[in-house]
């Protein structure tokens, strides 16, 4: 049984999630909490396997709580939250701080059934890799400057962490008509930040699918734009791909590339989900194989499941250079492993080597 703790200041949300979890034959609701202080005590006492966590809560916001939790008592955390008006980057920050994944609360076109279905899938995915997730979190803690004492159950929380900046590459490369396509899921936001911090300004166009809900992808694109030398934005329908620019697939839309004469354009659609995802990496990679062929570089990063593996194989068969992130540097070695098992990866590289591989492809 997967032991789940629900942390949310809304009694309605707690009731909906609790009722949904209690109906699952493989899950046990061990408790609920209206704020981080109650949650802290229940985590220590009840030892949940997975936590769902809101961002906006009384007494301590979810981001501050998440940061302390990941240092003192690391567990897989599913963020279930609305996009806040006070801090539009909250969901992206949560992923940077170590959240396993994010789910939008119901609202607008997002139904309660869609949200609860996503939450259940992500709870199961988090539980499947829980031991590896915690092991990796502990390695990160040990590698930080200064040792942190594990006293999460005490009255006071510890100090917040410092996120290390990636190294910069000074290489400037000329642009051509080639294309780079990247796919990622769980752990991908942090991986993509590390990659784009390290890349120079002048590269081929880069198209990216990162599994994220609607609205969060816009925030993520803005975040990457702020830390990268490249222009980073959400992809738009019929937009022409230009050198030096990164195009993030908008949440809720599949993104493809289409060739019109000598130029490549973006095509967005809302066809059925692939591997439970929209956008799906496979949709992007298949289009790149078809429209760009041997002039493309495909990269499949950390993520749960199989999305992108078949698409990467199609790119390799079309003559493209293909890269899968290695197991040691992946938060979840699911998507890259599937690609490796299929023989879809020309190279298997640690995350730290991928920026160099991109630069080499562009020279």
DOVOLO-416395 format. One record per atom (N, C-alpha, C, CB): residue in three letters; z, y, x. Coordinates in steps of 0.05 Angstrom, whole numbers, plus 5000, padded with zeros to 4 digits. Each point is the difference from the previous one (the first is absolute). Glycine has a CB too. Example, Ala and Ser with C-alpha at 12.3 -4.5 7.8 and 13.67 -1.06 7.14 Angstrom:
2
ALA515648865264;ALA500050244982;ALA500050245018;ALA502549774962;SER496150445031;SER500150245016;SER501450224985;SER495749875024;
END
This chain:
363
UNK500049765017;UNK500050244983;UNK500050255017;UNK502449754964;UNK496050445029;UNK499850265014;UNK502150184988;UNK495149945010;UNK506950145005;UNK502150174991;UNK499150305002;UNK503649665014;UNK496450484963;UNK498950274999;UNK502150194991;UNK495549824991;UNK504750415022;UNK501850224991;UNK498250244993;UNK503849845030;UNK496650274946;UNK498550234990;UNK501650255003;UNK497649714967;UNK501350495048;UNK501450255004;UNK498450234989;UNK502149825042;UNK498950304936;UNK498650224987;UNK501950154983;UNK495749745000;UNK504150534999;UNK501950164985;UNK499350004970;UNK500850285040;UNK496849634953;UNK499249994972;UNK500849744987;UNK496150295011;UNK505649734968;UNK500949764986;UNK497749854988;UNK504450224991;UNK493649934999;UNK497649874988;UNK498549835020;UNK499650384967;UNK499949745057;UNK498649855021;UNK501649765008;UNK497850425016;UNK504849614988;UNK501749775007;UNK499849784979;UNK503150315024;UNK496949774951;UNK499949794979;UNK497349865000;UNK503250274972;UNK494649885031;UNK497349884999;UNK499749815024;UNK498150414977;UNK502549685047;UNK499749835023;UNK501949764999;UNK498650405027;UNK503849644964;UNK501949784998;UNK499149794981;UNK503750325010;UNK495449774966;UNK499049804980;UNK497649855011;UNK501750304963;UNK496549835051;UNK497749875011;UNK500749795021;UNK497350424991;UNK504549665027;UNK500949825021;UNK501549764989;UNK500350395031;UNK501449654949;UNK501549784989;UNK498349794985;UNK503850324995;UNK493749764998;UNK498249814987;UNK498649825019;UNK499450334965;UNK500849735061;UNK498549855021;UNK501649755008;UNK497850425016;UNK500949354985;UNK501449765007;UNK500849985029;UNK497549784964;UNK501250395053;UNK500649995029;UNK501650245009;UNK495849745006;UNK505350424976;UNK501550235008;UNK502750014986;UNK495750245007;UNK506249895007;UNK502750044989;UNK500750305003;UNK501449525011;UNK499250614967;UNK500950285002;UNK503049995007;UNK496650164966;UNK504049925059;UNK502849995009;UNK501650254993;UNK498649705037;UNK499950514955;UNK501450254993;UNK498250244998;UNK504049825022;UNK497150394968;UNK498650264998;UNK501950225011;UNK497249854960;UNK501650375048;UNK501650225010;UNK498750274992;UNK501649715039;UNK499950494953;UNK498950254992;UNK499750205022;UNK502049934957;UNK499150015067;UNK499750185023;UNK500549855025;UNK501550394972;UNK497949735052;UNK500249865025;UNK502849915008;UNK496250265014;UNK505949894977;UNK502749925008;UNK500949754986;UNK501050485008;UNK498349504966;UNK500649754986;UNK498349775012;UNK501250264958;UNK496249815048;UNK498249805011;UNK501149895027;UNK496250234977;UNK504849955040;UNK501049915026;UNK502149794997;UNK499050445019;UNK502949604963;UNK502249814996;UNK499049734989;UNK503150394993;UNK494949634989;UNK499049754988;UNK498349855020;UNK500150224955;UNK498549925063;UNK498449865020;UNK501849845018;UNK496550374999;UNK505749755010;UNK501849865018;UNK501349764986;UNK500950435024;UNK499849614950;UNK501449794986;UNK498249784989;UNK503350344988;UNK494349745002;UNK498249814986;UNK497849885018;UNK501050254959;UNK498549875064;UNK498049905018;UNK497349944987;UNK503749805026;UNK495050414962;UNK497449954987;UNK497949945021;UNK501350304963;UNK496549565028;UNK497749955017;UNK498150245001;UNK500549514990;UNK499150624987;UNK498150224997;UNK501350214982;UNK496049695005;UNK503450565001;UNK501050234985;UNK497750164988;UNK504250025029;UNK496150074946;UNK498250214990;UNK501550265001;UNK497449674970;UNK501350545038;UNK501450265005;UNK498450234990;UNK502149805040;UNK499250384945;UNK498950254992;UNK500350205023;UNK500949914951;UNK497650315049;UNK500250215020;UNK501950224992;UNK495349895015;UNK504350214960;UNK501650234991;UNK502549894985;UNK495950294996;UNK506449745017;UNK502549904989;UNK502350195007;UNK498449535003;UNK503850474982;UNK502350175005;UNK501649915024;UNK500250114952;UNK501350085059;UNK501949965023;UNK498649955026;UNK503249824968;UNK494750025032;UNK498449965025;UNK497249924991;UNK504049875027;UNK493950264984;UNK497349934992;UNK499249735012;UNK498850494997;UNK499249394991;UNK499249735008;UNK499049985029;UNK498949924953;UNK499850305057;UNK499050005027;UNK502349995021;UNK495950254984;UNK506149915011;UNK502350005018;UNK501449735000;UNK500650494993;UNK499749404983;UNK501249734998;UNK498349795013;UNK502150144957;UNK495349875039;UNK498249805013;UNK500250015030;UNK496950044961;UNK503250205050;UNK500250035029;UNK502549875011;UNK497350424997;UNK504949624990;UNK502649895009;UNK500049694995;UNK502350434990;UNK496649494987;UNK499949714995;UNK498449855021;UNK500350114951;UNK497450005057;UNK498349865019;UNK501349995028;UNK496050154974;UNK505950025031;UNK501450005026;UNK502449815000;UNK498550465008;UNK503049544969;UNK502549865000;UNK499949734985;UNK502250445002;UNK495949534980;UNK499949764984;UNK497149954991;UNK504850064985;UNK493449905034;UNK497149994992;UNK499349784980;UNK499050185045;UNK499649904934;UNK499149824979;UNK497350104990;UNK504849894987;UNK493649935002;UNK497550094987;UNK500650184976;UNK497649585016;UNK501350654983;UNK500450204979;UNK497450074986;UNK504050185024;UNK495949794950;UNK497750084984;UNK500650274988;UNK498649524991;UNK500050695016;UNK500450264988;UNK498650004973;UNK500250235045;UNK501449844934;UNK498950034973;UNK500650284991;UNK500649504988;UNK497450685013;UNK500650284997;UNK497650154989;UNK503349975037;UNK497250264951;UNK497850184993;UNK499450175025;UNK501450024951;UNK496250105050;UNK499450195021;UNK501650254994;UNK495349815007;UNK506450275011;UNK501850224995;UNK498650275003;UNK503949725015;UNK496950474970;UNK498950275002;UNK501350155023;UNK499150014951;UNK503449925057;UNK501450145021;UNK499049915027;UNK504050044971;UNK495249715032;UNK499149905026;UNK497749814996;UNK504650055020;UNK492950044980;UNK497749834995;UNK499549785020;UNK498050394977;UNK503449635046;UNK499649805021;UNK502249794999;UNK497850345029;UNK503949654950;UNK502349835000;UNK499249705002;UNK502350344972;UNK495749585014;UNK499249715001;UNK499049935028;UNK498950014951;UNK499650165061;UNK499049955027;UNK502349995020;UNK495650224989;UNK506349975008;UNK502349995017;UNK501649744997;UNK500250514997;UNK500049404979;UNK501549754995;UNK498749775015;UNK501450164955;UNK496049825046;UNK498649795015;UNK500550045029;UNK496549964964;UNK503550285046;UNK500550055028;UNK502849915008;UNK496950394999;UNK505049644982;UNK502849935006;UNK500549714998;UNK501350444983;UNK496749405008;UNK500449714999;UNK499849874973;UNK502750075040;UNK496750084939;UNK499749874974;UNK497849795001;UNK501650424977;UNK498849365008;UNK498049795001;UNK497550084985;UNK503649665002;UNK496750484975;UNK497750084984;UNK500950214980;UNK497749555007;UNK500350574979;UNK500750204979;UNK498549934974;UNK500750355036;UNK500649724942;UNK498849964973;UNK500550264985;UNK500849495001;UNK497250604985;UNK500350234982;UNK501549934975;UNK495750195018;UNK506049994973;UNK501349964974;UNK497950054978;UNK504550155019;UNK496149754957;UNK498150044978;UNK499550304994;UNK501449564980;UNK496350505011;UNK499350284993;UNK497050045001;UNK504450155019;UNK494650024964;UNK497250054999;UNK498549744993;UNK500550365034;UNK497649564983;UNK498549754995;UNK501449755010;UNK495950285002;UNK506449755010;UNK501449775011;UNK502049894979;UNK499550195047;UNK500149564945;UNK501649894979;UNK502549855012;UNK495949954972;UNK506050015010;UNK502449855008;UNK499349725010;UNK502850274967;UNK495349605019;UNK499249735007;UNK498849995028;UNK499249904952;UNK499150305055;UNK498850015026;UNK502150045022;UNK495950194980;UNK506149995014;UNK502150055020;UNK501749755004;UNK500050484987;UNK500949404991;UNK501849775004;UNK498549775013;UNK502650144959;UNK494849825034;UNK498549805014;UNK499750045030;UNK497549944958;UNK502050315050;UNK499950075028;UNK502749965014;UNK496450334990;UNK505849754996;UNK502649965012;UNK500649715005;UNK501650424976;UNK497849415005;UNK500549715003;UNK498449885023;UNK501049974951;UNK496450105050;UNK498349905022;UNK501250095027;UNK495950014970;UNK505050245032;UNK500950105026;UNK502749905007;UNK497350414992;UNK504449534988;UNK502649875006;UNK499549725012;UNK502250254962;UNK495949605026;UNK499449735011;UNK498850025028;UNK499349834952;UNK498950365051;UNK498850035027;UNK502150085021;UNK495750144978;UNK506150045014;UNK502250085019;UNK501849775007;UNK499850464981;UNK500849384999;UNK501849775005;UNK498749795018;UNK502150084955;UNK495349895042;UNK498649805016;UNK500150065030;UNK496949934961;UNK503250335045;UNK500050085029;UNK502750125007;UNK495050075000;UNK507049894984;UNK502650145004;UNK501249955028;UNK500849954951;UNK499349815058;UNK501349945026;UNK498550145022;UNK501549564983;UNK495950435017;UNK498450145021;UNK500350304998;UNK496749625000;UNK503450484975;UNK500350294996;UNK502750095012;UNK497249974958;UNK504949895036;UNK502750085010;UNK500149975031;UNK502149864957;UNK496749925053;UNK499949965029;UNK498650235014;UNK500049514993;UNK497850584995;UNK498550225012;UNK501650264999;UNK495649774987;UNK505750284990;UNK501650244997;UNK502350015021;UNK498950014951;UNK502349765054;UNK502149995020;UNK499050055028;UNK502449674971;UNK495150235035;UNK498850065026;UNK499650305003;UNK497849545000;UNK501350594979;UNK499550295001;UNK502750145005;UNK496149964969;UNK506049965018;UNK502650125004;UNK500949975029;UNK501249904952;UNK498549865059;UNK500849955027;UNK498450165020;UNK501449554986;UNK496150515008;UNK498350155019;UNK500450304999;UNK496749644995;UNK504850464985;UNK500450284998;UNK502050105022;UNK499049984950;UNK500850275056;UNK501850115020;UNK502850024988;UNK496350265020;UNK505749614993;UNK502750004990;UNK500349764981;UNK500350505004;UNK502049384997;UNK500649774983;UNK501350094975;UNK500449715040;UNK498950164937;UNK501250074975;UNK501949794991;UNK495850254988;UNK506649835006;UNK502149814992;UNK499649924971;UNK503250205033;UNK496949554960;UNK499649914973;UNK502650034983;UNK496549685016;UNK503850564972;UNK502350054983;UNK499150114973;UNK502950085041;UNK495049794949;UNK498850104975;UNK502050004977;UNK495549835015;UNK506449994986;UNK501949974978;UNK502350215001;UNK498949524999;UNK501250645023;UNK502150205002;UNK499550244981;UNK500749865048;UNK501150334953;UNK499950224982;UNK497850205007;UNK504849954991;UNK494550065035;UNK498050205009;UNK497549855010;UNK503650325012;UNK494149804982;UNK497449905010;UNK499550115027;UNK498249954953;UNK500049925062;UNK499350095027;UNK498150235000;UNK500749545016;UNK498550545008;UNK498150235003;UNK497149904996;UNK503150225032;UNK495149964958;UNK497349924996;UNK498549945026;UNK500050284959;UNK497949585038;UNK498549915024;UNK497950215008;UNK500749534987;UNK498250435037;UNK497850165009;UNK497549835002;UNK503150315026;UNK494849764960;UNK497549855001;UNK498550075025;UNK499849974950;UNK499649845068;UNK498750065025;UNK497050084995;UNK503149695024;UNK496050514990;UNK497250094998;UNK498249825017;UNK501550474991;UNK496149494999;UNK498149845016;UNK498950165023;UNK498849744959;UNK500150125061;UNK498850145022;UNK497350114993;UNK502449695031;UNK496850524983;UNK497450124994;UNK497949925020;UNK502450384980;UNK495149595011;UNK497849945017;UNK498350255003;UNK499949524986;UNK499450565039;UNK498650255005;UNK497049964999;UNK503850155027;UNK495349594972;UNK497249945001;UNK498550134977;UNK501049575023;UNK496850574983;UNK498250114979;UNK497449845002;UNK502250475003;UNK496949434974;UNK497649845000;UNK498050124981;UNK502749595010;UNK494750364996;UNK497950114983;UNK499749834975;UNK497650175041;UNK501349954938;UNK499649864975;UNK497249894997;UNK503550304980;UNK496249495004;UNK497449884994;UNK500049924971;UNK499449825047;UNK498850014945;UNK499849924971;UNK501549744994;UNK495650244998;UNK506249685019;UNK501549764995;UNK502550054982;UNK498549825044;UNK503049974949;UNK502150024981;UNK502349825007;UNK496750124965;UNK505849975030;UNK502449845004;UNK501349964973;UNK500750185047;UNK500049574946;UNK501349944975;UNK502649865006;UNK495649964976;UNK506650135011;UNK502749895004;UNK501249934974;UNK500650285041;UNK500749484958;UNK501549924976;UNK502949935007;UNK495749824981;UNK506150245001;UNK502949955005;UNK501549994974;UNK499750245044;UNK502749634958;UNK501749984976;UNK502950055010;UNK496849684976;UNK504950125019;UNK502950035007;UNK500350065030;UNK501249694962;UNK500250535044;UNK500350095027;UNK497750165011;UNK502749605007;UNK495250444977;UNK497750135009;UNK500350305003;UNK497549654978;UNK504250485006;UNK500350295003;UNK501050075028;UNK500950044951;UNK501149815058;UNK501150065027;UNK497949935021;UNK504749914984;UNK493949865013;UNK498049925019;UNK497850215002;UNK501049524991;UNK498050574986;UNK497950215000;UNK500950265012;UNK498149784959;UNK504450295036;UNK501050255013;UNK500049975031;UNK502950084960;UNK497949695050;UNK500049955028;UNK497250025012;UNK504149714995;UNK494050174990;UNK497250005009;UNK498950295001;UNK499449544982;UNK501050604996;UNK498750274997;UNK501450215017;UNK498549874955;UNK504050095052;UNK501350185019;UNK498649995027;UNK504449944976;UNK494549825030;UNK499049955027;UNK497050045004;UNK503749685004;UNK494950394975;UNK497150035002;UNK499150285005;UNK499749624969;UNK498150425046;UNK498950265004;UNK498650114976;UNK499549895049;UNK499550354953;UNK498950144976;UNK497249914993;UNK502850385011;UNK495649545009;UNK497149964996;UNK499449705000;UNK499050445021;UNK500949444955;UNK499449724997;UNK498049964978;UNK504649885016;UNK494449874981;UNK498449944977;UNK501750044974;UNK497249675028;UNK501550344949;UNK501550014975;UNK501749754997;UNK496450274979;UNK505949765009;UNK501949784997;UNK500749984970;UNK501950055047;UNK497749714941;UNK500749964972;UNK502449804999;UNK495250094985;UNK506749974998;UNK502549855000;UNK500849924972;UNK501550255041;UNK499249504956;UNK501449914976;UNK502949925007;UNK495649844979;UNK506350305010;UNK502849945003;UNK501049954971;UNK500750285043;UNK500549484953;UNK501049944973;UNK502350194993;UNK498649515006;UNK500850674976;UNK502050194990;UNK499350084972;UNK500950185046;UNK501149894938;UNK499550094972;UNK498650274999;UNK504049744985;UNK494950334992;UNK498850274996;UNK502050225007;UNK497049814964;UNK502050415046;UNK501550235009;UNK501249975028;UNK501050094952;UNK500149675053;UNK501249965027;UNK497950015022;UNK503549724979;UNK494050205015;UNK498050005020;UNK499350295008;UNK498249574983;UNK501950614998;UNK499550295007;UNK502250105019;UNK497750074955;UNK504749865039;UNK502250095017;UNK499749885028;UNK503050034960;UNK496249725041;UNK499749865025;UNK497850135017;UNK501749574979;UNK496150505007;UNK497850135014;UNK500950265012;UNK496749784969;UNK504850385016;UNK501050255010;UNK501949965024;UNK499650194954;UNK502049605044;UNK501949945022;UNK498449935025;UNK503449834967;UNK494550005031;UNK498449935023;UNK498550245011;UNK499649544982;UNK499550635001;UNK498650245008;UNK501850185018;UNK497249984958;UNK505350045034;UNK501950175015;UNK500649905028;UNK502050134957;UNK497949605047;UNK500849895026;UNK497649925017;UNK504249854979;UNK493450175011;UNK497749905014;UNK498150235009;UNK500349574974;UNK498250385047;UNK498050195009;UNK497549984982;UNK501749975047;UNK498149814938;UNK497749964982;UNK500550144973;UNK499049565022;UNK498850504964;UNK500350094972;UNK500549754983;UNK496950405008;UNK505249614975;UNK500749774983;UNK500250104971;UNK502449775038;UNK496350094944;UNK500050084972;UNK499549754982;UNK498350465013;UNK502349574961;UNK499249804981;UNK497050004996;UNK504550034977;UNK494349735021;UNK497249994995;UNK499350094972;UNK499749625033;UNK498050514964;UNK499050104974;UNK497349884994;UNK502650425006;UNK496949554968;UNK497449894991;UNK497750155011;UNK502349844959;UNK495750025052;UNK497550115010;UNK500450185025;UNK498249984954;UNK504150005059;UNK500550165024;UNK498549875024;UNK504550144982;UNK494250025034;UNK498649915023;UNK502049965023;UNK495750234986;UNK504049555028;UNK501849945022;UNK499250165025;UNK500849534982;UNK501250605030;UNK499450185022;UNK501849915024;UNK498850384969;UNK500149665055;UNK501549945024;UNK502550165002;UNK495749895023;UNK506449994990;UNK502550145003;UNK501750014976;UNK497850275033;UNK501549574946;UNK501550014975;UNK500849724991;UNK497550414987;UNK504949575002;UNK501149754990;UNK500250034970;UNK502749915042;UNK496349884944;UNK500050004970;UNK501849784990;UNK495250195000;UNK506949894986;UNK501949814989;UNK499249934971;UNK503750185030;UNK496049574963;UNK499349924973;UNK502250094981;UNK497449605017;UNK501950544961;UNK502150094982;UNK501249774984;UNK497650444996;UNK505049575000;UNK501349794984;UNK498849984972;UNK504250085026;UNK495449674965;UNK498849954974;UNK497049985000;UNK503850244982;UNK494949805042;UNK497149995002;UNK499249825023;UNK499650464980;UNK498549365015;UNK498649865022;UNK498250215014;UNK500249544976;UNK499650445051;UNK498350185015;UNK497949835015;UNK503750345004;UNK493849744993;UNK497849875015;UNK498450225015;UNK499749634965;UNK498750285054;UNK498150185013;UNK497249924991;UNK503150075040;UNK495350134955;UNK497249964992;UNK498150165018;UNK501549924952;UNK496349955056;UNK498150145017;UNK497850134982;UNK501049685038;UNK498550574968;UNK497850144987;UNK498350135022;UNK502750084956;UNK495249805050;UNK498450095023;UNK501549965025;UNK497850344972;UNK502649875044;UNK501449975026;UNK503050054998;UNK495850145022;UNK505149934954;UNK502850084997;UNK501649794984;UNK498650485002;UNK504049525002;UNK501849834985;UNK501750174981;UNK500249675039;UNK500250234937;UNK501550144980;UNK502349824989;UNK495950274988;UNK506049854999;UNK502249864987;UNK499449944971;UNK503350225032;UNK497249544960;UNK499849934971;UNK502749894991;UNK495049905004;UNK506150224975;UNK502649914989;UNK499549874973;UNK502450375024;UNK499249424970;UNK499849884974;UNK502849884992;UNK495149905007;UNK505250044968;UNK502549894990;UNK499549724988;UNK501850474991;UNK496649375022;UNK499649734992;UNK502649845003;UNK495150035013;UNK504949724978;UNK502449845000;UNK501349985027;UNK498249754961;UNK504450215039;UNK501449975026;UNK499249755015;UNK503950244979;UNK496149785047;UNK499449775018;UNK502549945015;UNK495150125004;UNK505949634995;UNK502549935013;UNK502350184989;UNK497549855042;UNK502450214932;UNK502050174987;UNK499850295009;UNK502949614995;UNK495150475020;UNK499950265012;UNK497550174991;UNK502449815039;UNK498150444957;UNK497950204996;UNK501050265011;UNK498149764959;UNK501150325066;UNK497749915015;UNK500549735014;UNK498750485006;UNK499249374998;UNK500149755015;UNK498550035026;UNK500449744957;UNK500750155064;UNK498750015027;UNK497349844999;UNK504550045022;UNK495549744965;UNK497549844999;UNK497750164988;UNK502849584995;UNK497750584985;UNK497850154988;UNK498850195021;UNK502249984955;UNK499550165060;UNK499050185021;UNK498549845022;UNK503950314990;UNK497349485020;UNK498849855022;UNK497449884992;UNK504549905018;UNK495249994958;UNK497449894992;UNK497950215000;UNK502449664972;UNK498350595018;UNK498050215000;UNK499250095028;UNK501950154956;UNK500049855062;UNK499450085028;UNK498249795013;UNK504550245003;UNK496149504991;UNK498249795011;UNK497250034990;UNK503949695002;UNK495950384972;UNK497350034988;UNK498550255009;UNK501849754960;UNK499650475042;UNK498750265005;UNK499950085029;UNK501450134955;UNK500449775061;UNK500250095028;UNK499549775020;UNK503350354985;UNK497549415008;UNK499549775017;UNK501150015028;UNK496049954974;UNK502350025046;UNK500949985028;UNK500950275011;UNK496949625006;UNK502750594980;UNK500850275009;UNK502850074991;UNK495350145000;UNK506349664992;UNK502750054989;UNK502149865017;UNK498050044954;UNK504450075044;UNK502549885010;UNK501849954977;UNK499550235046;UNK501449534950;UNK501949944978;UNK502749925012;UNK496349854971;UNK505950265017;UNK502749955010;UNK501849934976;UNK499350325039;UNK502049454963;UNK501849914979;UNK502950005011;UNK496449724979;UNK505350445009;UNK502750045009;UNK502049854983;UNK498750455017;UNK503849584989;UNK502349874987;UNK499750014970;UNK502850115039;UNK498149674948;UNK499950004971;UNK500549724988;UNK496950385002;UNK504049614974;UNK500649754986;UNK497549904986;UNK504850144993;UNK494749605007;UNK497849894985;UNK497549955017;UNK501950224960;UNK495849795026;UNK497549935012;UNK497950234999;UNK501049524989;UNK499750704998;UNK497950214996;UNK499050095027;UNK502250144957;UNK495149885045;UNK498750095024;UNK499049785018;UNK502950394997;UNK498249375001;UNK499249785018;UNK497149924996;UNK504849845000;UNK494550114975;UNK497249924994;UNK498150235007;UNK501649694964;UNK499250565029;UNK498450235006;UNK499650045030;UNK501650214958;UNK500549745058;UNK499750035029;UNK498149785010;UNK504750195004;UNK495449574985;UNK498249795008;UNK497150084994;UNK503649664991;UNK495950474986;UNK497350094993;UNK499150215020;UNK500849904952;UNK501050275057;UNK499350205020;UNK499249875026;UNK503150334978;UNK498549475030;UNK499449865025;UNK497349864999;UNK504949935007;UNK494549944970;UNK497449874997;UNK497750195000;UNK502349654973;UNK498350605019;UNK497950215001;UNK499750125027;UNK501050104953;UNK500649815067;UNK499750105027;UNK502050215008;UNK495349904996;UNK506650164987;UNK502050215007;UNK502149895019;UNK499350214955;UNK502049975060;UNK502349935015;UNK502450004981;UNK498150205043;UNK503649594958;UNK502249974982;UNK502649955015;UNK496949834965;UNK505350305025;UNK502649985013;UNK502149944979;UNK498650325036;UNK503249494970;UNK502449954984;UNK502550075016;UNK497549634974;UNK504450495013;UNK502550065014;UNK501549745005;UNK500350454977;UNK501149545046;UNK501349755007;UNK502749974985;UNK497950025045;UNK503249734956;UNK502449934985;UNK502450165009;UNK498149554993;UNK502250485033;UNK502450125011;UNK500450294991;UNK499649705039;UNK498250454959;UNK500250284993;UNK499750064970;UNK498250105045;UNK501349694939;UNK499650034971;UNK502749984986;UNK495349815003;UNK505150374977;UNK502349974983;UNK499749744984;UNK500550514997;UNK497249454991;UNK499449754986;UNK497349895010;UNK502650154959;UNK497449625053;UNK497549895011;UNK498749824980;UNK501850035047;UNK497450094930;UNK498749854980;UNK497050044999;UNK504150034974;UNK495050225021;UNK497250065000;UNK498649955027;UNK501050344965;UNK500249765057;UNK498849945026;UNK499949705006;UNK501550445016;UNK500649424977;UNK500049715006;UNK497849864984;UNK504950015009;UNK494750074966;UNK497849884984;UNK497350055013;UNK502750074958;UNK497050175053;UNK497550065014;UNK499649835025;UNK500250474982;UNK502049495033;UNK499949845024;UNK499449714993;UNK503350315023;UNK498049594956;UNK499549724991;UNK497149954992;UNK504849984985;UNK493950235004;UNK497249984992;UNK498150035023;UNK501350184956;UNK499749905067;UNK498250065022;UNK498750274997;UNK499349515007;UNK501950674978;UNK498750264994;UNK500550215022;UNK500649894952;UNK501350075065;UNK500850205020;UNK498749945027;UNK504350074976;UNK494150135034;UNK499049985027;UNK502250025020;UNK495750204985;UNK506349975009;UNK502350045017;UNK502550004984;UNK497250265033;UNK505049654978;UNK502750034988;UNK501650165019;UNK499749554976;UNK501250695015;UNK501250205018;UNK502750094989;UNK495550145015;UNK506449925003;UNK502550144991;UNK499350284991;UNK502849735032;UNK498950384952;UNK499550274988;UNK499650215022;UNK502749874961;UNK498750115061;UNK499850205021;UNK497350005014;UNK504949955007;UNK493649834991;UNK497449985013;UNK497750094981;UNK501849635029;UNK498750404946;UNK497950054981;UNK498850285003;UNK502249694969;UNK499450535036;UNK498750265005;UNK498149995024;UNK504150224982;UNK496649645039;UNK498249985023;UNK497449864992;UNK503949995031;UNK496349804952;UNK497649854992;UNK498250184983;UNK502749575000;UNK498550614984;UNK498450184984;UNK498550205018;UNK503349964961;UNK498150155058;UNK498850195019;UNK497849865015;UNK504350255004;UNK496249515005;UNK497949855015;UNK497549954983;UNK503649785027;UNK496850174948;UNK497749964981;UNK498450254997;UNK502749664976;UNK498650575027;UNK498750264996;UNK498850115025;UNK503250094964;UNK497149785059;UNK498950105025;UNK497449865008;UNK504650135014;
END
